[in-house]
Amino acid sequence: MNNIGIYLKNLRKCSNLSQSDVQKATNITNSILSRIEHGQTPSPEILKQLSILYNVDLISLYKMCNFLDDKDLSNHQYIFKNADKLNPEEKDCIQNTINLFIKKRGET
């Protein structure tokens, strides 16, 4: 088994789901799920369905399958230092400020 297969199997078991339960929730067949859990790399679409079902971060799953790496992500995000220490209200306030700057420029 590869790491993603082991990880997904553990997520399924920790969620107390059988392969049939996963099939009912996602329409991913038992045979496909079994192949994934035994080493076949899942498609990005299947990973998205499983990330929703297992309530895990999709980007982390993509990185585990080498669909994305940190370089890919760094081109599309800018994280302010200590932003992770802000509460949701503070983050909303900052987002509103950013939106105002964009609006002033006439961008959407």
N, C-alpha and C positions, 0 to 999 in steps of 0.2 A: 504494500500500500504506500502511496505517496502521502506527504504531509497534509494536503488539502483533503484527501479521502479520509484519513484518520480523523482529522479535525471535524469534518462534516458528520461522520458517523458518531463521534462523541457528542456533538451538538444534538443530533437526533435522539440519541439514547438519554442524554441529560434532560431533554424535553419530554421524555416518556412517550416517544412516537415510534410506531412501527413503520416499516417501509410503506405499508398499505395506507397508513395515516398520512404520510407525506404525499403519496399519490392522490389521495382524496383532496388534500388541501392545495396541491400545486399542478396536478395533471402530469407530473414527472413519473414515468412508469417505474415499477419496481426493478425491472431489468436495467434501466438506465441508472437509477440510483445505486443499485448494487455495483455496477461497473465503476461508477464514480468513487464509491466507498472502497473499491479495491484497486484504485490506481488510475483510472481514466480521467483525464482533465475535463472538467465540465465546461460547457459553453458559458459565455458571459450572461446570456439570458437565463440559464438555469441557476447560475450563482445569484442572480438578482432575486429570483423566486425564493431560493433557500435563505437568502439573507433576511428577507421579509418574514418568512415562516419562523426562522430561528431567532429573529430579532438581533442580528449581528451586523456590523458595519460592512457594507458592500465593498468599499475601497480596500479594506483589509483582505477580503477574499480575493479580489482582483490581484492584489500584490502577491498573495500566496501562490497564485497560478501564473505569475509573471506576465499578466496582462498589462500591469502598470508597475512603475517603480518610482522611487522618490524624485528622480529627475523629471519624470512626466508630471508629477503633481506639483513640483516647485514652479513649473512654468505657468500654472493656473491658479495659484493661491499666494496670498501674501498674508502672513499672520503677524499681527503686532505683538511685540514683546509683552509678556504677562497677560495677554488677552484671556488665557485660560483661567485666570484668577477672578475675572469679572462675573457678576451674577447676571441672570437673564435680563433684568431691568436695565442694568448698566450697558449691556450689549445692545439692547433695543435703542437706548439713547444715542449710542455711537452710530448705529445704523441709520437712525433718523438724521443725524448730522451729515453723514455721507450722502444720503438721499437729497438733502438740501443743496449741497455742493453740486451734485450732478444736475439737479433741477435748474440751478442758477446758470449753468452752462448750456441749458437747453437740450440736454441729453436725457434719455429715458432709461 
